[in-house]
Amino acid sequence: MQWIQNKKWWFRPLILLLVVILLHVLALWPWFIENVYSAYIYPPIAYILRLLTGWIPFSIGDVLYGLAIIWVIAKTIKFFKHKPTWKRFALAIRSFTVKCLWMYIIFLLLWALNYYRYGIGYKMHLFPDRYNTEDLRIVTAQIREELNANRKLMDSLHLNYGDSKNIFKQAAGLYDVAKTTYPYLNYPNHSVKKMLAGDIGSYGGFLGYYNPFTGEAQVNAKMPTFIIPFTTCHEIGHQLGFASESEASFAGFLAVKSGNLPQFNYSAYFDMFLYANSELFSRDSVAAKQNVQQLDTLVKKDLNEYKQYLKDYRNPLEPLLTKLYGNYLKAHNQPKGIESYDEVVAWLIAYYKKYGSL
């Protein structure tokens, strides 16, 4: 076992582990992350990544993840083809650990340090606080009214969404408008793409994701069309460095409000209604049920379509994947895990109290 006792055996993994620790120590200073990394280091990184990958018509990120899975499977098969020994096993574990540490360091440097910034509240001087049930009732009712109004407007104007490329282009355009009011929503070099494996994403419960290694925003085009616009705006929020799920949603909401596209308004308020009314149901189920009853007929139709979509893709693995993703969020400064998405309700209430409307 002398090969394990050799200092060179441990040198590389220990150095990489030390780098990871130092980066997490750095993350203890959110002021530095916000005012140095997120303000001056991350934006050019994201810009260059989108410049390199944005012109390619398909998702490079999906291809890279697919190749990584194939590589792991091939390496595993190759390992078990030969007689296992402790030395071969240790070598394999060391090699895999080194690669994982490298990937995690790159992940932190390319994007994930944004999990530890002050965030959009610091930029807007808007700080969500605890809210009471009456605040929630008022805001949820206003969201419901906006939801109904925009659905009726879409119907009266015979508006439709078009294909996903059109939606992606319009979403980027909303951010171009939003940057005049919110400079931190500036979005150069647009790069939003359809997930290549939309069905797999649906079975896993993913509507979209941001790939920090390629700078691409990925959107699952298999979901109902009216969900796609706001999901796109949410993922663009991630691209701009708002790593928190609730802040990415709030950034998307601000972008939508900056424009005048009923289709996007409807998509945003639909998403916000699901979060707000679900939270209200846990506090006042009667009021939540009344909100659903007061939805426009066309909204109810869309709600049933979305529920059917979720039902069609329900499978035994989804709860496990949801739990794993929830643990990932908890490990990255989002203690509520998968429920972090719901925290956008606090942002909406804080916004409503400051500006008087949604």
PEHU-V596204 format. One record per pair of residues at least 24 apart in sequence whose ideal C-beta (glycine too) atoms are under 6 Angstrom apart, sorted by sequence separation. I is the first residue (numbers start at 1). GAP is how many residues later the second one is. If there is no record, write none. Layout:
BEGIN
i/gap
I/GAP
I/GAP
END
This chain:
BEGIN
i/gap
168/24
191/24
198/24
207/24
191/25
192/25
195/25
210/25
194/27
208/27
210/28
164/30
229/35
230/37
229/38
230/38
192/40
226/41
230/41
164/57
123/61
167/61
171/61
175/61
167/62
171/62
161/64
168/64
45/65
167/65
279/66
275/67
275/69
276/69
275/70
182/72
37/76
38/76
178/76
226/76
178/77
38/79
33/80
175/80
178/80
174/81
177/81
224/81
177/82
224/82
33/83
34/83
13/84
33/84
34/84
13/85
16/85
23/85
174/85
224/85
12/86
19/86
30/86
223/86
30/87
30/88
27/89
246/94
250/94
245/95
249/95
245/96
246/97
250/97
246/98
111/101
110/102
161/102
159/103
159/104
107/105
154/108
153/109
203/110
202/111
150/112
154/112
203/112
205/113
150/115
151/115
150/116
204/117
205/117
120/122
147/122
146/123
143/126
147/126
114/127
120/127
115/128
119/128
114/129
143/129
120/130
143/130
120/131
143/133
59/134
62/134
54/135
140/136
54/137
59/137
140/137
51/138
50/139
140/140
50/141
47/142
136/144
151/145
144/147
151/147
148/148
151/148
61/150
133/150
137/150
133/151
140/151
147/152
61/153
60/154
61/155
59/159
53/161
53/162
53/163
50/165
49/166
46/169
42/199
38/203
139/209
139/210
139/213
135/214
142/216
115/217
116/217
115/218
128/218
131/218
128/219
128/222
126/224
END
